[in-house]
Amino acid sequence: MAEDQNGAEKTFDATEKKLSDLRKKGNVPNSKDVSGFISLFISMLSVYLFFEYILDYIKDLNYYFVGMYGTELTMNEVFIIMIVLMKSFALIILPISGVVMVAGVLGSVSQFGFLFSVEPIKPKFSKINPIAGLKRIFSMHTVVMGTTMVSKSFIVLIVAFILIMMFLEELPEVNMFHYFDQLIWLRDKSLILIIAILIILLVFAIVDFAITKYKFANDNKMTYEEITREMKDQTVDPTIKNKVRQRGQEILRNGSLKDIEESDVVITNPTHYAVAVKYKINIDEQPKVIMKGIDLLAQRIKEIAKEHNVPIVEDKPLARSLYKLTKIGENIPQELWEPLAKVLSFVYSQNKKK
């Protein structure tokens, strides 16, 4: 279980705000295997689609050199040949290179969308700290990544070796083909080999993506105190406050506060927040929020609770979390069960004493 510096367990998933802050810093789950697979897939697809285009340039070069048969090679002729070769290779390679660059970008964008941040390239002492570097080298994550890389390479080599040996058996027959037919045969066999390798890499990419997502979520879990501190630090727009106040007044007018008398406990902030919780042992499957409110509505909830002898317990972090993370009539999320259980246990013990 992850822990913070103070020893508190980080059992809660990261909030939207924390994920947003991490994204601004360029800290997002990024699987290198997924990026590599997408880049390789698009690159190989582009080579296959551009094959006729490439073959035309190879034919032109072949005819060019055949046409030079018997020509005296002077320095000027050699220079012209170099220019023709450079031009032809540039026209062959540039389109494919452009596609490969786009493929590299798509490999990342497909995982976490468009993102621009200079934070990852900023100099940090932790990146050059030798002790931190040794910890990364000998960490369990590094061992797993190294084992995965070796396994992936080994499987790819075995599959490639088997397929190539099968292709070599056809070489005596292929040797009788025309030069350009040999290129087409090479294209078809290369396509089979590439598809086999891509299937293997796809499996590893899926596994690595799942592990990367899990590790990112686990590394960025939060403690109960961090969540409540984050909620406290967030500033509320005055317009939102007015809407909340108006909603509270509507609830008062509708008389829906009668449900509070059926609650087991009212958890307060103590002045601004009040949340009425119902949980009957052996009757209710999960604890449920039956009413909540702030300011004026919170005061009214506490008044009704006192009138019907419903216990009122002060727990600032829990009251804020219940108000922020739940809606009226909804079950309380599992991440709040532990602090809620302590409150209910206290209430039950008090009732037994009475």
Secondary structure as UniProt FT lines:
FT   TURN            5..6
FT   HELIX           16..24
FT   TURN            25..26
FT   HELIX           32..49
FT   HELIX           51..67
FT   TURN            68..70
FT   HELIX           75..112
FT   HELIX           119..121
FT   HELIX           125..128
FT   HELIX           130..137
FT   HELIX           140..168
FT   TURN            169..170
FT   HELIX           171..174
FT   TURN            175..176
FT   HELIX           179..219
FT   HELIX           224..233
FT   HELIX           238..254
FT   HELIX           256..262
FT   STRAND          265..268
FT   STRAND          273..278
FT   TURN            281..283
FT   STRAND          288..294
FT   HELIX           296..307
FT   TURN            308..309
FT   STRAND          312..314
FT   HELIX           316..325
FT   TURN            328..329
FT   HELIX           334..336
FT   HELIX           337..353
//
